[in-house]
Amino acid sequence: MILYNVTTNIHESVHDQWMIWMQHKHIPEILATGKFSSARMVRVLIEEEMGGVTYSVQYTTDSKETLEKYYQEDAPGFREEGSKLFGDKMLAFRTELELIADY
């Protein structure tokens, strides 16, 4: 199982708009691609020097191949939409994780 983790720092001035977009549009649309079986959104509790609020969204997928298909077929459009809506008020980085075991 592969976890696709997107960590985002969002500026306070657009925080509420971003949260609504994430929960009611962005995450549901990513799940609707059929490439992920679930998503989990968490708030990062460490305060950043640059300010803003930081969140992590972990999307679960079955394989690296499925994740690669997402990158090729879907990711560019999703990233472009976020950039258009929030510009430099949003800073995101992505990490790929392989699940070894649940306890």
Steps between C-alpha positions, in 0.01 A plus 500: 500500500625847408420823683518819298553775756442866412610747767367853452562825684212739444501872582249611763339747258368218279484222757121470525449513122774237453348270764158509331660436161709210635218326686215555255673507160869411477522183712168359369613563140833326559319201650260504202793423266474145631874487562477534879296296746500752784634833624585630844547870583693603811626827640872531570535628856844658464483873428705611202726805519346621174154498659191346350342170594639169379300190406584158366269295278585134453342324204513119497557313175573139410831542316774726373368435148158639591666804656701553182176490298360768731810715440463466123123523462369713787760682709581785256139620494459480876826686564408769248161556665658541845757740362235710326283520810764559767825597324781587737268470802544121476824303517483123448744213482437136430642177642450139395486245782480122495299341778700224667253399772201615702496420872 
